[in-house]
Amino acid sequence: MLKGFFNVPTPVNEPILNYAPGSKERTLLKDALADARSYQQDIPMYIGGKAIHTDKKGKVVAPHDHQHILAQFSIGDKTHITQAIDAALAAKEDWENLAWEHRAAIFLKAADLIAGKYRYKLNAATMLGQSKNAYQAEIDAACELIDFLRFNVSYMADIYKQQPPVSPRGNWNRVEQRPLEGFVFALTPFNFTAIAANLPASAAMMGNVVVWKPADTQIYAANLLMEIFREAGVPDGVINLIYADGPETGDVVFNHPDFAGIHFTGSTKVFQEIWKTIGANIHKYKSYPRIVGETGGKDFILVHPSAQTNVASTAIVRGAFEYQGQKCSAASRVYIAESLWPEIKELMLRDLATFKMGGTEDFANFINAVIDERSFDKLAKYIDQAKKDKGVEIIAGGNYDKTKGYFIEPTVLVVDDPKYTTMCEELFGPVLTVYVYADKDFDSILEVIDTTSPYALTGAFIAQDRYAIEKASHALRNSAGNFYINDKCTGAVVGQQPFGGARGSGTNDKAGSMINLLRWVSPRTIKEVFESPTDYRYPFLAED
């Protein structure tokens, strides 16, 4: 076997294509959309490299056109979950013993496949299955995923390079990074194709084997991701893709002695239940499982009296309504200084009036559908209640319709009470709540923001006053794992802003950084002695 210390390609962020009228990428993406809509896929599970079809089927629909069935998928049961675990464990020895540069090469190839051959097909799958417009799909399914893969390879190399700084004469100290002893369970969300791919891929990159269960509403793109991984050279059994009932899956996975860790993005409630289950079963496992999770958010924007109004307005409408507010980082509560409110309100309403809403295939639509009927009904209930409550004014939106797709108008509530329901509870949709505070109450509003929500994912502060920026940055230091100054609270970029929050928002293991990859290895320290002692006696034992 050839040996060497290898340098991986230096990662750079993937350029974002604009899809402007007349551009080549616009034509290619529209062709991919038309092709995807032209036939219905039959999506299997992938266990040990084999496509597994079952008689029990689920269906994938376009949220903005829910009568159009994009695909049917095979639903597994406990036997398939067990088979996936067995396949992962069977692949484990060969995969973890494969030289790291070959693991790196596989995922670098996957990045190149997404950047080239599969770019438009993967973007189209995300647009149709998850109702993202062209730009939102581009920055997610293409650019962020490519960045995850390329930067993670670089982080992996950096991790392996980290060695003890001192080896005294006669000794050689070194550290090796072992994959976890067992399998990793990746439980992934609907809202980001990049997250759905990164959660299994980052663990696999570090030499682990994975059982991957995506959200049902992301299966359409997940199937294509699996095709890409396989073409890139991920060996059979290293990543096993299953679609099964959540509680059934958990019952098998979390009772298995070889369960070594979970990589999770989803709801806080589900994550807390998983944690409790792991705790109750802790005596069953060969090792203490790694629990890595990014969960919910009740993300804020605070506008100081010194803010530029056009900066504030743009940050608010983008932060709240891009991808229908279905980002974990989306702004859902905003605090605006009273002196600036009239102008910011005017600017916001001006922009909201230009929003077009509809299907993703029409590139003029900025707003598309929410993910499914359950989400639609939840949001409609909050809006209906707001219409009845005193102290709440709906200044934009407030309407909804699920006849053709799950469409919720971008809705802005203005409330008298900073602790009103929609200021506190996570809605995960295009509903923004505004509280207008007296300029003189700036200091107290910082405390309100810090204590309103159990979450601490993202937050933004808009101001020109540097003293105020320093004060807010300190006062809100525990309120957001990602804090933005004079920008919206969404849009973290791999290699630039590692992403994750604390408190009720997760374990803050920062996807898109070395920190996350360190959770998927177990270091072993090796001390080799060249001049070994031959007598137990130390000098202090000698007689005077």
C-alpha positions as CSV (number, residue, x, y, z in Angstrom):
1,M,0.0,0.0,0.0
2,L,1.4,3.4,-1.0
3,K,2.0,5.8,1.9
4,G,2.2,9.5,2.2
5,F,1.1,12.7,3.9
6,F,-1.6,14.0,1.6
7,N,-2.8,17.6,1.2
8,V,-6.5,17.8,0.3
9,P,-7.7,20.4,-2.2
10,T,-8.2,23.8,-0.6
11,P,-12.0,24.3,-0.2
12,V,-13.7,27.5,-1.5
13,N,-17.4,28.3,-1.3
14,E,-19.3,27.1,-4.4
15,P,-20.4,30.1,-6.6
16,I,-24.1,30.7,-6.5
17,L,-25.9,30.7,-9.9
18,N,-28.5,33.5,-10.3
19,Y,-30.9,31.9,-12.8
20,A,-31.6,35.2,-14.5
21,P,-33.8,35.3,-17.6
22,G,-31.9,34.2,-20.6
23,S,-29.2,32.4,-18.6
24,K,-28.0,28.9,-19.4
25,E,-28.7,27.7,-15.9
26,R,-32.3,28.9,-16.0
27,T,-33.0,26.9,-19.2
28,L,-31.3,23.8,-17.7
29,L,-33.2,24.0,-14.5
30,K,-36.5,24.4,-16.2
31,D,-35.8,21.4,-18.3
32,A,-35.0,19.4,-15.2
33,L,-38.3,20.5,-13.6
34,A,-40.3,19.5,-16.6
35,D,-38.5,16.1,-16.8
36,A,-39.2,15.4,-13.1
37,R,-42.9,16.3,-13.4
38,S,-43.3,14.1,-16.5
39,Y,-43.2,10.8,-14.7
40,Q,-43.9,9.2,-11.3
41,Q,-40.9,7.6,-9.6
42,D,-41.0,4.4,-7.6
43,I,-38.5,5.0,-4.8
44,P,-36.9,2.1,-2.9
45,M,-35.1,1.9,0.4
46,Y,-31.3,1.1,0.1
47,I,-30.0,-1.6,2.5
48,G,-26.6,-3.0,2.0
49,G,-26.5,-1.6,-1.5
50,K,-29.7,-3.3,-2.6
51,A,-32.8,-1.5,-3.7
52,I,-35.6,-2.7,-1.4
53,H,-39.2,-2.4,-2.6
54,T,-42.2,-3.2,-0.3
55,D,-45.9,-3.6,-0.9
56,K,-46.7,-0.8,1.5
57,K,-46.4,2.5,-0.2
58,G,-46.3,6.2,0.7
59,K,-46.7,9.1,-1.8
60,V,-44.7,12.2,-2.4
61,V,-46.6,15.2,-3.7
62,A,-45.5,18.8,-4.6
63,P,-46.7,21.0,-1.6
64,H,-47.7,23.7,-4.1
65,D,-49.6,21.3,-6.2
66,H,-50.6,18.5,-3.9
67,Q,-52.7,16.7,-6.4
68,H,-49.6,16.0,-8.5
69,I,-47.9,12.8,-7.3
70,L,-44.2,13.0,-7.9
71,A,-43.4,9.5,-6.5
72,Q,-44.4,6.6,-4.4
73,F,-41.9,5.2,-1.9
74,S,-41.6,1.8,-0.2
75,I,-42.4,1.9,3.6
76,G,-40.3,-0.4,5.7
77,D,-41.0,-2.1,9.0
78,K,-38.9,-3.3,12.0
79,T,-37.3,-6.1,9.9
80,H,-36.0,-3.6,7.4
81,I,-34.6,-1.4,10.2
82,T,-32.8,-4.5,11.7
83,Q,-31.5,-5.4,8.2
84,A,-30.1,-1.8,7.8
85,I,-28.3,-2.0,11.1
86,D,-26.9,-5.5,10.2
87,A,-25.8,-4.2,6.8
88,A,-24.0,-1.2,8.3
89,L,-22.2,-3.4,10.9
90,A,-21.2,-5.8,8.1
91,A,-19.6,-3.0,6.1
92,K,-17.9,-1.4,9.1
93,E,-14.6,-3.2,9.2
94,D,-13.7,-2.6,5.5
95,W,-14.9,1.0,5.6
96,E,-13.1,2.1,8.7
97,N,-9.9,0.4,7.6
98,L,-10.0,2.1,4.2
99,A,-7.2,4.8,4.0
100,W,-8.7,8.2,4.9
101,E,-7.6,9.7,1.6
102,H,-9.9,7.3,-0.3
103,R,-12.8,8.2,1.9
104,A,-12.0,11.8,1.2
105,A,-11.9,11.1,-2.6
106,I,-15.4,9.6,-2.5
107,F,-17.0,12.7,-1.0
108,L,-14.9,15.1,-3.1
109,K,-16.3,13.3,-6.1
110,A,-19.8,13.6,-4.7
111,A,-19.3,17.3,-4.4
112,D,-18.2,17.5,-8.1
113,L,-21.1,15.4,-9.2
114,I,-23.5,17.8,-7.5
115,A,-21.7,20.9,-8.9
116,G,-21.9,19.5,-12.4
117,K,-23.9,16.5,-13.6
118,Y,-26.6,16.5,-10.9
119,R,-26.9,20.2,-10.1
120,Y,-30.1,20.9,-11.9
121,K,-31.7,17.6,-11.2
122,L,-31.1,17.9,-7.5
123,N,-32.3,21.5,-7.4
124,A,-35.4,20.5,-9.3
125,A,-36.1,17.7,-6.9
126,T,-35.8,20.1,-4.0
127,M,-38.0,22.7,-5.7
128,L,-40.7,20.2,-6.4
129,G,-40.6,18.0,-3.3
130,Q,-40.0,20.7,-0.7
131,S,-41.5,23.7,-2.5
132,K,-38.4,25.9,-2.7
133,N,-37.9,28.6,-5.3
134,A,-34.9,28.4,-7.6
135,Y,-32.6,30.6,-5.5
136,Q,-33.4,28.9,-2.3
137,A,-32.8,25.5,-3.9
138,E,-29.5,26.7,-5.4
139,I,-28.1,27.9,-2.1
140,D,-29.3,24.7,-0.3
141,A,-29.2,21.6,-2.5
142,A,-26.3,22.8,-4.6
143,C,-24.0,25.3,-2.9
144,E,-24.4,24.4,0.8
145,L,-24.1,20.7,0.2
146,I,-21.1,21.1,-2.0
147,D,-19.5,23.3,0.7
148,F,-20.3,20.7,3.4
149,L,-18.6,18.0,1.5
150,R,-15.5,19.9,0.4
151,F,-14.9,21.8,3.7
152,N,-15.5,18.7,5.8
153,V,-12.8,16.8,3.9
154,S,-10.5,19.7,4.8
155,Y,-11.6,19.6,8.4
156,M,-11.1,15.8,8.5
157,A,-7.5,16.3,7.3
158,D,-6.9,19.0,9.9
159,I,-8.3,16.7,12.6
160,Y,-5.9,13.9,11.6
161,K,-3.0,16.3,11.7
162,Q,-3.6,17.3,15.3
163,Q,-0.9,15.5,17.3
164,P,0.6,15.9,20.8
165,P,3.1,18.8,20.6
166,V,5.7,17.0,22.8
167,S,7.5,13.7,22.5
168,P,10.5,13.6,24.9
169,R,13.6,11.9,23.9
170,G,13.1,8.1,23.8
171,N,9.3,8.5,23.3
172,W,6.9,9.0,20.4
173,N,3.5,10.2,21.3
174,R,0.7,10.1,18.8
175,V,-3.1,10.2,18.5
176,E,-5.3,8.4,16.1
177,Q,-8.9,9.2,15.5
178,R,-11.0,6.0,15.5
179,P,-14.6,5.9,14.2
180,L,-17.2,5.2,16.8
181,E,-17.7,1.6,17.9
182,G,-21.0,0.7,16.3
183,F,-23.3,2.5,13.9
184,V,-24.6,6.1,13.7
185,F,-28.3,6.9,13.2
186,A,-29.0,10.0,11.0
187,L,-32.4,11.4,11.4
188,T,-32.9,14.3,9.0
189,P,-35.4,17.1,8.4
190,F,-37.5,18.2,5.4
191,N,-36.4,21.8,5.0
192,F,-32.8,21.5,3.8
193,T,-31.5,19.0,1.3
194,A,-28.0,19.9,2.3
195,I,-28.7,19.0,6.0
196,A,-30.3,15.7,4.9
197,A,-27.1,14.8,3.1
198,N,-24.6,16.2,5.5
199,L,-25.9,14.4,8.6
200,P,-25.1,10.9,7.3
201,A,-22.2,12.0,5.1
202,S,-20.2,13.7,7.8
203,A,-20.4,10.7,10.1
204,A,-19.5,8.3,7.2
205,M,-16.6,10.5,6.2
206,M,-15.0,9.9,9.5
207,G,-15.1,6.2,9.0
208,N,-18.5,5.4,10.5
209,V,-21.4,3.4,9.1
210,V,-24.8,4.9,9.0
211,V,-28.5,4.1,9.1
212,W,-30.3,7.1,7.6
213,K,-34.0,8.0,8.0
214,P,-35.1,11.2,6.2
215,A,-38.4,13.0,6.8
216,D,-41.1,11.6,4.5
217,T,-41.4,15.1,2.9
218,Q,-37.8,15.0,1.9
219,I,-37.6,11.5,0.4
220,Y,-37.9,12.7,-3.2
221,A,-34.5,14.5,-3.0
222,A,-33.0,12.0,-0.5
223,N,-33.4,9.2,-3.1
224,L,-31.4,11.3,-5.6
225,L,-28.8,12.0,-2.9
226,M,-28.4,8.3,-2.4
227,E,-27.9,7.8,-6.2
228,I,-25.2,10.5,-6.1
229,F,-23.4,8.9,-3.1
230,R,-23.5,5.5,-4.8
231,E,-22.1,6.9,-8.0
232,A,-19.4,8.7,-6.0
233,G,-18.2,5.4,-4.7
234,V,-19.7,5.0,-1.2
235,P,-19.5,1.2,-0.7
236,D,-22.6,-0.9,-0.1
237,G,-23.8,-0.8,3.5
238,V,-21.9,2.3,4.6
239,I,-25.0,4.5,4.3
240,N,-28.3,2.7,4.4
241,L,-31.5,4.7,3.6
242,I,-34.7,3.6,5.1
243,Y,-38.3,4.9,5.3
244,A,-40.2,3.6,8.3
245,D,-42.4,4.7,11.1
246,G,-40.6,6.9,13.6
247,P,-41.5,5.1,16.8
248,E,-40.8,1.7,15.3
249,T,-37.5,2.9,14.0
250,G,-36.6,4.3,17.4
251,D,-37.6,1.1,19.2
252,V,-35.1,-0.9,17.1
253,V,-32.3,1.6,16.9
254,F,-32.2,2.8,20.5
255,N,-32.4,-0.7,21.9
256,H,-29.5,-2.0,19.9
257,P,-26.2,-2.6,21.8
258,D,-24.2,-1.3,18.8
259,F,-26.0,2.1,18.7
260,A,-23.1,4.6,18.8
261,G,-24.6,7.9,18.1
262,I,-27.3,10.0,16.6
263,H,-27.0,12.9,14.2
264,F,-30.3,14.8,14.3
265,T,-32.0,17.9,13.0
266,G,-35.7,18.3,13.8
267,S,-38.1,19.3,16.5
268,T,-37.1,20.0,20.1
269,K,-39.8,17.7,21.4
270,V,-38.7,14.7,19.4
271,F,-35.0,15.3,20.3
272,Q,-35.8,15.4,24.0
273,E,-37.8,12.2,23.8
274,I,-34.8,10.6,22.0
275,W,-32.4,11.8,24.7
276,K,-34.7,10.3,27.4
277,T,-34.9,7.0,25.6
278,I,-31.1,6.8,25.2
279,G,-30.7,7.7,28.9
280,A,-33.1,4.9,29.9
281,N,-31.3,2.4,27.7
282,I,-27.7,3.6,28.5
283,H,-26.9,0.3,30.2
284,K,-27.5,-1.6,26.9
285,Y,-24.9,0.1,24.8
286,K,-21.3,-0.9,24.3
287,S,-20.2,2.7,24.6
288,Y,-21.9,6.0,25.6
289,P,-23.6,7.2,22.4
290,R,-22.8,10.6,20.9
291,I,-25.9,12.8,20.9
292,V,-25.7,15.6,18.3
293,G,-28.8,17.6,17.5
294,E,-29.9,20.9,16.1
295,T,-33.6,21.6,16.9
296,G,-35.9,24.5,17.0
297,G,-35.6,28.2,17.2
298,K,-37.6,31.3,18.0
299,D,-35.3,33.6,16.2
300,F,-35.3,37.4,16.7
301,I,-34.3,40.6,15.1
302,L,-33.8,43.7,17.3
303,V,-33.8,47.1,15.7
304,H,-32.1,49.9,17.6
305,P,-33.1,53.6,17.3
306,S,-29.8,54.2,15.4
307,A,-30.5,51.6,12.7
308,Q,-30.8,52.3,9.0
309,T,-34.4,51.7,8.2
310,N,-33.8,50.2,4.7
311,V,-31.3,47.8,6.2
312,A,-33.7,46.8,8.9
313,S,-36.7,46.3,6.6
314,T,-34.7,44.2,4.2
315,A,-33.3,42.0,7.0
316,I,-36.8,41.5,8.3
317,V,-38.6,40.6,5.1
318,R,-35.9,38.3,3.9
319,G,-35.2,36.8,7.3
320,A,-38.9,36.1,8.0
321,F,-40.2,35.0,4.6
322,E,-37.5,33.4,2.5
323,Y,-38.6,29.7,2.1
324,Q,-41.9,30.6,3.8
325,G,-40.2,31.0,7.2
326,Q,-39.4,27.2,7.3
327,K,-35.8,27.6,8.2
328,C,-34.7,26.9,11.7
329,S,-33.0,30.3,11.6
330,A,-36.0,32.2,10.2
331,A,-36.9,35.5,12.0
332,S,-40.3,35.1,13.7
333,R,-40.2,37.8,16.4
334,V,-39.0,41.3,15.8
335,Y,-38.5,44.2,18.2
336,I,-38.5,47.7,16.6
337,A,-37.7,51.0,18.2
338,E,-40.8,53.2,18.2
339,S,-39.1,56.1,16.5
340,L,-38.3,54.0,13.5
341,W,-41.5,52.0,13.3
342,P,-43.5,54.2,10.9
343,E,-40.8,54.2,8.3
344,I,-39.9,50.6,8.6
345,K,-43.6,49.6,8.5
346,E,-44.0,51.6,5.3
347,L,-40.9,49.9,3.7
348,M,-42.0,46.4,4.8
349,L,-45.5,46.8,3.4
350,R,-44.1,48.2,0.2
351,D,-42.0,45.1,-0.3
352,L,-44.6,42.7,0.9
353,A,-47.0,44.1,-1.7
354,T,-44.6,43.0,-4.5
355,F,-44.3,39.4,-3.3
356,K,-45.8,36.9,-5.7
357,M,-46.9,33.5,-4.4
358,G,-47.4,30.3,-6.2
359,G,-45.6,27.2,-7.6
360,T,-41.9,26.9,-7.8
361,E,-41.9,26.3,-11.5
362,D,-42.8,30.0,-12.1
363,F,-39.6,31.8,-11.2
364,A,-41.5,35.1,-10.6
365,N,-42.8,33.6,-7.3
366,F,-40.9,34.6,-4.2
367,I,-43.3,32.7,-1.9
368,N,-44.2,29.1,-2.3
369,A,-46.2,26.6,-0.3
370,V,-45.6,25.3,3.3
371,I,-44.5,21.7,3.4
372,D,-47.7,19.8,4.1
373,E,-51.3,20.0,5.4
374,R,-50.3,19.5,9.0
375,S,-48.1,22.6,8.9
376,F,-50.8,24.5,7.0
377,D,-53.5,23.7,9.5
378,K,-51.2,24.6,12.4
379,L,-50.4,28.0,10.9
380,A,-54.0,28.7,10.0
381,K,-55.0,28.1,13.6
382,Y,-52.5,30.6,14.9
383,I,-53.6,33.2,12.3
384,D,-57.3,32.7,13.2
385,Q,-56.6,33.1,16.8
386,A,-54.7,36.3,16.2
387,K,-57.7,37.7,14.3
388,K,-59.8,37.2,17.5
389,D,-57.3,38.4,20.1
390,K,-57.3,41.9,21.5
391,G,-54.0,43.7,21.3
392,V,-53.1,42.1,18.0
393,E,-53.2,43.8,14.6
394,I,-52.7,42.0,11.3
395,I,-51.0,44.6,9.0
396,A,-50.2,42.2,6.1
397,G,-51.5,38.8,5.0
398,G,-53.7,36.8,7.2
399,N,-55.2,34.7,4.4
400,Y,-54.6,31.1,3.4
401,D,-55.8,28.5,0.9
402,K,-55.0,24.8,0.5
403,T,-57.3,24.1,-2.5
404,K,-54.3,23.5,-4.9
405,G,-51.3,23.9,-2.6
406,Y,-50.6,24.6,1.0
407,F,-50.4,28.4,0.6
408,I,-50.1,30.8,3.6
409,E,-49.8,34.5,2.8
410,P,-46.8,36.2,4.4
411,T,-48.5,37.5,7.6
412,V,-47.3,40.2,9.9
413,L,-48.8,40.6,13.3
414,V,-48.2,43.7,15.5
415,V,-48.8,43.0,19.2
416,D,-49.1,45.0,22.4
417,D,-47.7,42.3,24.6
418,P,-44.0,41.1,24.0
419,K,-45.0,37.8,25.5
420,Y,-47.9,37.2,23.2
421,T,-48.2,33.6,22.0
422,T,-46.6,34.1,18.6
423,M,-43.7,35.9,20.2
424,C,-42.9,32.8,22.2
425,E,-43.9,29.7,20.4
426,E,-42.2,28.3,17.3
427,L,-44.6,28.4,14.3
428,F,-42.2,27.4,11.5
429,G,-44.0,29.3,8.7
430,P,-44.5,32.7,7.1
431,V,-45.9,34.4,10.2
432,L,-43.9,37.3,11.7
433,T,-44.8,39.0,15.0
434,V,-43.6,42.6,15.7
435,Y,-43.4,44.3,19.0
436,V,-42.7,48.1,19.0
437,Y,-40.8,49.3,22.1
438,A,-40.1,52.8,23.4
439,D,-36.7,53.9,22.5
440,K,-35.9,54.6,26.2
441,D,-36.6,50.9,27.0
442,F,-33.8,49.5,25.0
443,D,-32.0,48.1,28.0
444,S,-35.1,46.3,29.3
445,I,-36.0,44.9,25.8
446,L,-32.6,43.1,25.8
447,E,-33.8,41.2,28.9
448,V,-37.2,40.5,27.3
449,I,-35.5,39.0,24.3
450,D,-33.2,36.9,26.4
451,T,-36.0,35.5,28.6
452,T,-38.9,35.1,26.2
453,S,-38.0,31.8,24.5
454,P,-36.4,28.5,25.5
455,Y,-34.5,28.6,22.3
456,A,-31.2,30.1,21.4
457,L,-30.5,29.5,17.7
458,T,-30.1,32.7,15.8
459,G,-30.6,36.4,16.3
460,A,-29.8,39.7,14.6
461,F,-29.2,43.3,15.8
462,I,-29.6,46.2,13.5
463,A,-27.8,49.4,14.6
464,Q,-25.2,52.0,13.8
465,D,-24.4,52.9,17.4
466,R,-21.2,50.9,18.3
467,Y,-21.8,51.2,22.0
468,A,-25.3,49.8,21.5
469,I,-23.8,47.0,19.3
470,E,-21.4,46.1,22.1
471,K,-24.1,46.2,24.7
472,A,-26.5,44.0,22.7
473,S,-23.7,41.5,21.8
474,H,-22.9,41.0,25.4
475,A,-26.5,41.0,26.8
476,L,-27.7,38.5,24.1
477,R,-24.6,36.3,24.2
478,N,-26.5,33.2,25.3
479,S,-29.6,34.0,23.3
480,A,-28.3,32.9,19.9
481,G,-25.6,30.5,18.8
482,N,-25.4,32.5,15.5
483,F,-25.6,36.3,16.0
484,Y,-25.8,38.7,13.1
485,I,-25.0,42.4,13.2
486,N,-26.7,44.5,10.5
487,D,-27.9,41.5,8.6
488,K,-30.8,39.0,8.6
489,C,-30.6,36.1,11.0
490,T,-30.5,33.4,8.3
491,G,-28.0,32.3,5.7
492,A,-25.1,30.8,7.5
493,V,-22.4,29.8,5.0
494,V,-20.1,26.7,5.5
495,G,-16.6,27.8,6.2
496,Q,-17.8,31.3,7.3
497,Q,-20.4,30.9,10.0
498,P,-20.5,27.5,11.7
499,F,-24.1,26.9,12.5
500,G,-25.9,25.8,15.7
501,G,-27.5,27.0,18.9
502,A,-27.7,26.1,22.5
503,R,-30.5,26.0,25.2
504,G,-33.5,24.4,23.6
505,S,-32.1,24.7,20.1
506,G,-29.6,21.8,20.4
507,T,-26.2,20.7,21.3
508,N,-24.4,23.5,19.4
509,D,-22.0,21.2,17.7
510,K,-21.7,23.7,14.8
511,A,-22.4,22.0,11.4
512,G,-19.9,23.2,8.9
513,S,-17.0,23.2,11.2
514,M,-14.4,20.8,12.6
515,I,-16.3,20.8,15.9
516,N,-19.1,18.6,14.4
517,L,-16.7,16.1,12.9
518,L,-14.9,15.6,16.2
519,R,-18.1,14.1,17.6
520,W,-17.9,11.2,15.1
521,V,-14.5,10.0,16.2
522,S,-13.1,8.5,19.4
523,P,-9.4,9.3,19.8
524,R,-6.8,6.8,20.9
525,T,-3.5,8.0,22.4
526,I,-0.5,5.9,21.7
527,K,2.8,6.2,23.6
528,E,5.7,4.3,22.2
529,V,8.9,4.1,24.3
530,F,12.2,3.5,22.6
531,E,14.4,3.5,25.8
532,S,12.3,1.4,28.1
533,P,13.0,1.3,31.9
534,T,14.5,-1.9,33.2
535,D,14.4,-1.2,37.0
536,Y,11.3,-0.1,39.0
537,R,13.4,2.0,41.4
538,Y,13.2,5.8,41.2
539,P,16.1,8.0,42.3
540,F,14.3,9.3,45.4
541,L,14.4,5.7,46.9
542,A,18.2,5.8,47.2
543,E,19.4,6.1,50.8
544,D,21.2,9.3,52.0
